[in-house]
Amino acid sequence: MTGPDPAVTARHDQAAAADQHAREIIGSAAAAAGGIRHSGPPGPVERVIIRRLLDLGTAKQITVCQHLAEAGPQPEFWQAWDPFKMRCQDCAASAWQAAKHTTAAVTCDHCSTRTSIEQLAEGVIQMPPVPGHAPVILGFRLCADCQAANQQDSAR
């Protein structure tokens, strides 16, 4: 009788470690922003954003930064304002810094309404890893109306 394949076990272990790392990143970001970490199921607005990512991925319209292929599984970052790119943590942070002074920083990622940066709420959802692949952290910004719609429908 043979045991589990060591390569498969290693991929599962790497994915689990990447999942834990992603949870730590989200927890640290929420604490730094003074926000509440969303731990329930996604609301309807968030589901639309998730569906956008899944549709683009299925259509193979997403490119990845070169750092994601260099090592074992690590958290991957998808930013709704730049939906055709998957990034590593450092590239995601650099991309956001570059976008801070553009219209992306003041545009709702659901309804595309432009508003003041103070009226947009940062949203983060972590999709779980699948064996041999890292978790994906989705980042997005919602205006007050979309936040309310997402929370109202989620409470039902």
NUSEPA-783767 format. One record per residue: residue number from 1; x negated, y, z negated of N, C-alpha, C in turn. Coordinates in nm, 4 decimals, decimal comma, m for minus. Atoms other than C-alpha are relative to their C-alpha. Layout:
BEGIN
PT_i_nX_nY_nZ_caX_caY_caZ_cX_cY_cZ
PT_NUM_X_Y_Z_X_Y_Z_X_Y_Z
...
This chain:
BEGIN
PT_i_nX_nY_nZ_caX_caY_caZ_cX_cY_cZ
PT_1_m0,0852_m0,1170_0,0000_0,0000_0,0000_0,0000_m0,0897_0,1233_0,0000
PT_2_0,0805_m0,1211_m0,0087_m0,1374_0,3376_0,0953_0,0703_0,1148_m0,0708
PT_3_m0,0533_m0,1177_0,0686_m0,0944_0,6644_m0,0889_0,0318_0,1096_0,0998
PT_4_m0,0316_m0,1118_m0,0881_0,0078_1,0001_0,0452_m0,1227_0,0463_0,0777
PT_5_0,1063_m0,0515_m0,0852_m0,1983_1,1487_0,3259_m0,0627_0,1216_m0,0680
PT_6_0,0649_m0,1131_0,0674_m0,4571_1,3807_0,1621_0,0140_0,1322_0,0763
PT_7_m0,0136_m0,1232_m0,0787_m0,4296_1,6303_0,4489_0,1384_0,0609_m0,0192
PT_8_m0,1369_m0,0484_0,0205_m0,0523_1,6560_0,4037_0,0128_0,0574_m0,1407
PT_9_m0,0030_m0,0487_0,1382_m0,0920_1,6921_0,0278_m0,0709_0,1344_m0,0107
PT_10_0,0751_m0,1268_0,0037_m0,3512_1,9671_0,0805_0,0820_0,1127_0,0609
PT_11_m0,0829_m0,1040_m0,0628_m0,1175_2,1579_0,3156_0,1147_0,0407_m0,0917
PT_12_m0,1072_m0,0317_0,0948_0,1650_2,1329_0,0620_m0,0532_0,0838_m0,1165
PT_13_0,0608_m0,0745_0,1106_m0,0657_2,2529_m0,2166_m0,0343_0,1429_0,0418
PT_14_0,0333_m0,1338_m0,0487_m0,1862_2,5473_m0,0043_0,1263_0,0851_0,0159
PT_15_m0,1253_m0,0739_m0,0163_0,1718_2,6459_0,0802_0,0566_0,0396_m0,1362
PT_16_m0,0491_m0,0317_0,1347_0,2682_2,6289_m0,2889_m0,0816_0,1131_m0,0622
PT_17_0,0853_m0,1071_0,0528_m0,0294_2,8474_m0,3837_0,0330_0,1327_0,0685
PT_18_m0,0371_m0,1219_m0,0724_0,0641_3,0992_m0,1126_0,1358_0,0511_m0,0471
PT_19_m0,1320_m0,0385_0,0508_0,4238_3,0981_m0,2390_m0,0144_0,0706_m0,1354
PT_20_0,0232_m0,0619_0,1303_0,3049_3,1776_m0,5925_m0,0655_0,1370_0,0162
PT_21_0,0667_m0,1278_m0,0259_0,0766_3,4518_m0,4594_0,1018_0,1030_0,0497
PT_22_m0,1034_m0,0907_m0,0510_0,3712_3,6054_m0,2700_0,0901_0,0486_m0,1129
PT_23_m0,0840_m0,0392_0,1147_0,5822_3,6038_m0,5877_m0,0715_0,1034_m0,0878
PT_24_0,0781_m0,0952_0,0792_0,3027_3,7845_m0,7731_m0,0071_0,1356_0,0688
PT_25_0,0052_m0,1250_m0,0762_0,2744_4,0457_m0,4970_0,1316_0,0751_m0,0157
PT_26_m0,1317_m0,0638_0,0105_0,6482_4,1151_m0,5059_0,0229_0,0504_m0,1425
PT_27_m0,0159_m0,0421_0,1391_0,6514_4,1280_m0,8866_m0,0820_0,1234_m0,0319
PT_28_0,0866_m0,1156_0,0236_0,3596_4,3721_m0,8961_0,0541_0,1242_0,0700
PT_29_m0,0542_m0,1142_m0,0749_0,5149_4,5936_m0,6285_0,1250_0,0535_m0,0675
PT_30_m0,1225_m0,0432_0,0676_0,8491_4,6024_m0,8104_m0,0334_0,0724_m0,1297
PT_31_0,0387_m0,0640_0,1259_0,6812_4,6872_m1,1411_m0,0613_0,1379_0,0256
PT_32_0,0645_m0,1274_m0,0317_0,4716_4,9630_m0,9812_0,1012_0,1049_0,0452
PT_33_m0,1012_m0,0933_m0,0503_0,7772_5,1163_m0,8147_0,1086_0,0264_m0,1033
PT_34_m0,1030_m0,0151_0,1013_0,9827_5,0864_m1,1318_0,1321_m0,0598_0,0439
PT_35_m0,1219_0,0587_m0,0544_1,2305_4,8832_m0,9336_0,0370_m0,1302_m0,0668
PT_36_m0,0479_0,1289_0,0489_1,4318_4,5805_m1,0187_m0,0237_m0,1016_0,1098
PT_37_0,0284_0,1043_m0,0968_1,3226_4,2650_m0,8477_0,1277_m0,0751_0,0298
PT_38_m0,1212_0,0682_m0,0429_1,6076_4,1171_m0,6487_m0,0252_m0,1499_m0,0028
PT_39_0,0250_0,1438_0,0100_1,6349_3,7502_m0,7386_0,1195_m0,0829_0,0440
PT_40_m0,1179_0,0734_m0,0430_1,9817_3,6587_m0,6188_m0,0024_m0,0243_0,1497
PT_41_m0,0061_0,0213_m0,1449_2,0934_3,5561_m0,2745_0,0077_0,1342_0,0716
PT_42_m0,0034_m0,1265_m0,0724_2,0549_3,8223_m0,0081_0,1430_0,0434_0,0292
PT_43_m0,1298_m0,0561_m0,0341_2,3473_4,0522_0,0540_0,0182_0,0018_0,1507
PT_44_m0,0295_0,0045_m0,1438_2,5108_4,0940_0,3956_m0,0933_0,0868_0,0843
PT_45_0,0923_m0,0851_m0,0751_2,2850_4,3804_0,5054_m0,1365_m0,0686_0,0064
PT_46_0,1282_0,0727_0,0018_1,9781_4,1837_0,3998_0,0045_m0,1211_0,0921
PT_47_m0,0121_0,1162_m0,0904_2,1091_3,8796_0,5892_m0,0160_0,0415_0,1462
PT_48_0,0183_m0,0502_m0,1366_2,1233_4,0899_0,9077_m0,1486_0,0206_0,0288
PT_49_0,1437_m0,0230_m0,0170_1,7589_4,1865_0,8571_m0,0741_m0,1338_0,0108
PT_50_0,0605_0,1338_m0,0072_1,6610_3,8240_0,7930_0,0283_m0,0625_0,1366
PT_51_m0,0390_0,0568_m0,1301_1,8516_3,7161_1,1056_m0,0827_0,0630_0,1117
PT_52_0,0822_m0,0675_m0,1008_1,6587_3,9776_1,3089_m0,1380_m0,0655_0,0072
PT_53_0,1308_0,0653_0,0030_1,3293_3,8234_1,1964_0,0085_m0,1403_0,0611
PT_54_m0,0123_0,1373_m0,0508_1,4481_3,4682_1,2669_0,0231_m0,0027_0,1506
PT_55_m0,0255_m0,0051_m0,1439_1,5803_3,5610_1,6123_m0,1256_0,0359_0,0784
PT_56_0,1242_m0,0379_m0,0671_1,2555_3,7332_1,7091_m0,1016_m0,1148_m0,0033
PT_57_0,0913_0,1139_0,0114_1,0559_3,4358_1,5813_0,0387_m0,1136_0,0933
PT_58_m0,0488_0,1062_m0,0881_1,2720_3,1858_1,7680_m0,0294_0,0332_0,1460
PT_59_0,0272_m0,0443_m0,1364_1,2276_3,3905_2,0854_m0,1497_0,0184_0,0266
PT_60_0,1464_m0,0130_m0,0091_0,8504_3,3932_2,0201_m0,0414_0,1412_0,0421
PT_61_0,0291_m0,1395_m0,0304_0,8462_3,7730_2,0318_m0,0844_0,0670_m0,1083
PT_62_0,0799_m0,0559_0,1085_0,6349_3,8192_1,7196_m0,1456_m0,0399_0,0181
PT_63_0,1432_0,0285_m0,0019_0,2585_3,8504_1,7341_m0,0505_0,0042_m0,1438
PT_64_0,0562_0,0035_0,1357_0,0382_3,7885_1,4308_m0,1390_0,0624_0,0013
PT_65_0,1350_m0,0565_0,0086_m0,2696_3,9711_1,3120_m0,1007_m0,1151_m0,0078
PT_66_0,1023_0,1046_m0,0077_m0,5935_3,7784_1,3542_m0,0354_m0,0582_m0,1358
PT_67_0,0378_0,0479_0,1332_m0,6408_3,7445_0,9758_0,0865_m0,1164_m0,0476
PT_68_m0,0895_0,1075_0,0449_m0,3459_3,5085_0,9375_m0,0456_m0,1370_0,0472
PT_69_0,0447_0,1274_m0,0530_m0,5111_3,2385_1,1444_m0,1363_m0,0418_m0,0543
PT_70_0,1375_0,0261_0,0435_m0,8495_3,2582_0,9691_m0,0117_m0,0966_m0,1168
PT_71_0,0112_0,0814_0,1212_m0,7719_3,0716_0,6491_0,1246_m0,0858_m0,0139
PT_72_m0,1179_0,0787_0,0299_m0,5203_2,8410_0,4914_0,1205_0,0908_m0,0174
PT_73_m0,1202_m0,0828_0,0147_m0,1668_2,9578_0,4293_m0,0184_0,1130_m0,0999
PT_74_m0,0007_m0,1177_0,0860_m0,1390_3,3052_0,2816_0,1304_0,0740_0,0280
PT_75_m0,1244_m0,0726_m0,0258_0,1616_3,5320_0,2427_m0,0107_0,0827_0,1281
PT_76_m0,0082_m0,0774_m0,1233_0,2667_3,6875_0,5713_0,1019_0,1113_m0,0213
PT_77_m0,0840_m0,1165_0,0204_0,4275_4,0303_0,5900_0,0641_0,0430_0,1305
PT_78_m0,0770_m0,0496_m0,1139_0,7014_4,1380_0,8293_0,0690_0,1266_m0,0447
PT_79_m0,0573_m0,1291_0,0346_0,8067_4,5002_0,8234_0,1068_0,0341_0,1030
PT_80_m0,1139_m0,0189_m0,0899_1,1494_4,5763_0,9701_m0,0193_0,1170_0,0960
PT_81_0,0220_m0,1153_m0,0867_1,0331_4,9075_1,1129_m0,0963_m0,0298_0,1151
PT_82_0,0901_0,0448_m0,1071_0,7772_4,7210_1,3283_0,0222_m0,1503_0,0184
PT_83_m0,0449_0,1396_0,0066_0,9604_4,3937_1,3931_m0,0737_m0,1004_0,0877
PT_84_0,0665_0,0933_m0,0906_0,7336_4,2447_1,6586_m0,1385_m0,0411_m0,0482
PT_85_0,1333_0,0285_0,0529_0,4302_4,2026_1,4303_0,0090_m0,0655_m0,1383
PT_86_0,0155_0,0651_0,1299_0,3498_3,9661_1,1429_m0,1428_0,0312_m0,0440
PT_87_0,1303_m0,0464_0,0468_0,0615_4,0830_0,9257_m0,0434_m0,0698_m0,1293
PT_88_0,0536_0,0390_0,1302_m0,1659_3,9795_0,6418_0,0257_0,1162_m0,0960
PT_89_m0,0264_m0,1025_0,1003_m0,1411_4,1790_0,3181_m0,0752_0,1298_0,0291
PT_90_0,0791_m0,1215_m0,0245_m0,4219_4,4213_0,4039_0,0479_0,0744_0,1242
PT_91_m0,0479_m0,0653_m0,1226_m0,2974_4,4890_0,7583_0,1386_0,0602_m0,0213
PT_92_m0,1325_m0,0543_0,0294_0,0590_4,5377_0,6276_m0,0127_0,1310_m0,0774
PT_93_0,0208_m0,1224_0,0782_m0,0639_4,7948_0,3736_m0,0542_0,1117_0,0885
PT_94_0,0563_m0,1010_m0,0912_m0,2675_4,9757_0,6409_0,1058_0,0518_0,0972
PT_95_m0,1058_m0,0403_m0,0937_0,0265_4,9782_0,8820_0,0991_0,0930_m0,0688
PT_96_m0,0940_m0,0868_0,0710_0,2535_5,1278_0,6160_m0,0618_0,1365_m0,0264
PT_97_0,0681_m0,1281_0,0212_m0,0034_5,3966_0,5315_0,0041_0,0842_0,1280
PT_98_m0,0009_m0,0715_m0,1278_m0,0208_5,4881_0,9002_0,1404_0,0476_0,0365
PT_99_m0,1382_m0,0336_m0,0358_0,3601_5,4981_0,9301_0,0651_0,0990_m0,0960
PT_100_m0,0613_m0,0851_0,1027_0,4234_5,7085_0,6182_0,0401_0,1384_0,0493
PT_101_m0,0288_m0,1344_m0,0478_0,4248_6,0321_0,8138_0,0680_m0,0023_0,1371
PT_102_m0,0732_0,0134_m0,1261_0,6351_5,9085_1,1045_0,1489_m0,0113_m0,0307
PT_103_m0,1445_0,0151_0,0205_1,0095_5,8754_1,1566_0,0341_m0,1343_m0,0643
PT_104_m0,0263_0,1298_0,0629_0,9839_5,5127_1,0424_0,0148_0,0126_m0,1509
PT_105_m0,0028_m0,0172_0,1456_0,9309_5,6370_0,6874_0,1316_0,0576_m0,0498
PT_106_m0,1256_m0,0638_0,0420_1,2654_5,8194_0,6838_0,1207_m0,0568_0,0751
PT_107_m0,1071_0,0626_m0,0773_1,4786_5,5802_0,8899_0,0441_m0,1296_m0,0663
PT_108_m0,0548_0,1234_0,0561_1,7070_5,3111_0,7509_m0,0254_m0,1140_0,0983
PT_109_0,0317_0,1141_m0,0855_1,5990_4,9727_0,8843_0,1224_m0,0831_0,0365
PT_110_m0,1222_0,0706_m0,0392_1,9592_4,8565_0,9099_0,0814_0,0820_0,0990
PT_111_m0,0889_m0,0808_m0,0843_2,1660_5,1418_1,0573_m0,0731_0,1059_0,0811
PT_112_0,0852_m0,0966_m0,0715_1,8777_5,3599_1,1876_0,0303_0,1458_m0,0322
PT_113_m0,0263_m0,1369_0,0433_2,0061_5,6683_1,0038_m0,1282_0,0607_m0,0553
PT_114_0,1149_m0,0720_0,0571_1,7368_5,9237_0,9304_0,0482_0,0790_m0,1201
PT_115_m0,0348_m0,0688_0,1243_1,7425_6,0659_0,5813_m0,1294_0,0397_m0,0698
PT_116_0,1226_m0,0359_0,0726_1,4995_6,1938_0,3199_m0,0621_m0,1277_m0,0567
PT_117_0,0713_0,1171_0,0505_1,2382_5,9528_0,1970_0,0480_m0,0382_m0,1404
PT_118_m0,0479_0,0269_0,1360_1,3792_5,9873_m0,1562_0,1321_m0,0776_m0,0004
PT_119_m0,1300_0,0672_m0,0054_1,7159_5,8498_m0,0427_m0,0082_m0,1412_0,0572
PT_120_0,0177_0,1362_m0,0504_1,5729_5,5314_0,1052_m0,0537_m0,0890_m0,1115
PT_121_0,0472_0,0967_0,0993_1,5293_5,2289_m0,1164_m0,0815_m0,1079_0,0696
PT_122_0,0849_0,1067_m0,0523_1,2508_4,9815_m0,0553_0,0651_m0,1336_m0,0322
PT_123_m0,0512_0,1347_0,0225_1,3729_4,6271_m0,0132_m0,1060_m0,1010_0,0369
PT_124_0,0956_0,1073_m0,0264_1,1670_4,3118_m0,0257_0,0703_m0,1324_m0,0234
PT_125_m0,0539_0,1349_0,0133_1,2754_3,9550_0,0325_m0,1130_m0,0970_0,0309
PT_126_0,0993_0,1033_m0,0285_1,0525_3,6511_0,0130_0,0717_m0,1222_0,0540
PT_127_m0,0513_0,1245_m0,0551_1,1361_3,3642_0,2414_m0,0935_m0,1103_m0,0475
PT_128_0,0852_0,1060_0,0543_1,0105_3,0355_0,1006_m0,0889_m0,0621_0,1071
PT_129_0,0885_0,0650_m0,0969_0,7223_2,8515_0,2595_0,0601_m0,1325_0,0454
PT_130_m0,0312_0,1348_m0,0469_0,7710_2,5425_0,4666_m0,1325_m0,0750_m0,0018
PT_131_0,1266_0,0737_0,0089_0,5140_2,2629_0,4468_m0,0984_0,0397_0,1095
PT_132_0,1061_m0,0355_m0,0921_0,1904_2,3734_0,6038_0,0079_0,1427_0,0523
PT_133_m0,0140_m0,1381_m0,0456_0,3052_2,7328_0,6506_0,0265_0,0890_m0,1202
PT_134_m0,0093_m0,0922_0,1128_0,2965_3,0359_0,4256_0,1382_0,0637_m0,0110
PT_135_m0,1247_m0,0755_0,0146_0,5884_3,2307_0,2831_m0,0104_0,1317_0,0764
PT_136_m0,0072_m0,1289_m0,0684_0,6998_3,5450_0,4628_0,0662_0,0993_m0,0946
PT_137_m0,0560_m0,1084_0,0796_0,7604_3,8686_0,2747_0,0551_0,1026_0,0983
PT_138_m0,0655_m0,0968_m0,0871_1,0108_4,0916_0,4529_0,0089_0,1323_m0,0731
PT_139_m0,0105_m0,1329_0,0569_0,9857_4,4628_0,3849_0,0927_0,0849_0,0844
PT_140_m0,0945_m0,0849_m0,0721_1,2586_4,7098_0,4747_0,0412_0,1146_m0,0901
PT_141_m0,0477_m0,1173_0,0735_1,4105_5,0419_0,3708_0,1458_0,0207_0,0375
PT_142_m0,1433_m0,0187_m0,0230_1,7827_5,1053_0,3303_0,0465_0,1355_m0,0499
PT_143_m0,0622_m0,1256_0,0422_1,9791_5,4305_0,3168_0,1034_m0,0316_m0,1088
PT_144_m0,0963_0,0183_0,1094_2,2317_5,4853_0,0375_0,1253_m0,0745_0,0450
PT_145_m0,1207_0,0685_m0,0483_2,5278_5,3724_0,2500_m0,0250_m0,1495_0,0205
PT_146_0,0309_0,1418_m0,0228_2,3589_5,0462_0,3514_m0,0287_m0,0722_m0,1321
PT_147_0,0211_0,0592_0,1321_2,2456_4,9850_m0,0078_0,1342_m0,0326_m0,0643
PT_148_m0,1317_0,0203_0,0600_2,6038_5,0283_m0,1254_0,0751_m0,1136_0,0684
PT_149_m0,0675_0,1067_m0,0733_2,7418_4,8039_0,1488_m0,0593_m0,1367_m0,0351
PT_150_0,0665_0,1253_0,0336_2,4870_4,5370_0,0661_0,0387_m0,0471_m0,1405
PT_151_m0,0323_0,0366_0,1370_2,5636_4,5450_m0,3071_0,1480_m0,0269_m0,0179
PT_152_m0,1447_0,0199_0,0118_2,9426_4,5765_m0,2741_0,0391_m0,1384_0,0474
PT_153_m0,0374_0,1290_m0,0556_2,9733_4,2736_m0,0507_m0,0656_m0,1156_m0,0737
PT_154_0,0693_0,1057_0,0749_2,7204_4,0764_m0,2586_0,0730_m0,0342_m0,1290
PT_155_m0,0649_0,0216_0,1284_2,9300_4,1171_m0,5725_0,1294_m0,0792_0,0120
PT_156_m0,1264_0,0720_m0,0192_3,2354_3,9526_m0,4206_m0,0127_m0,1476_m0,0155
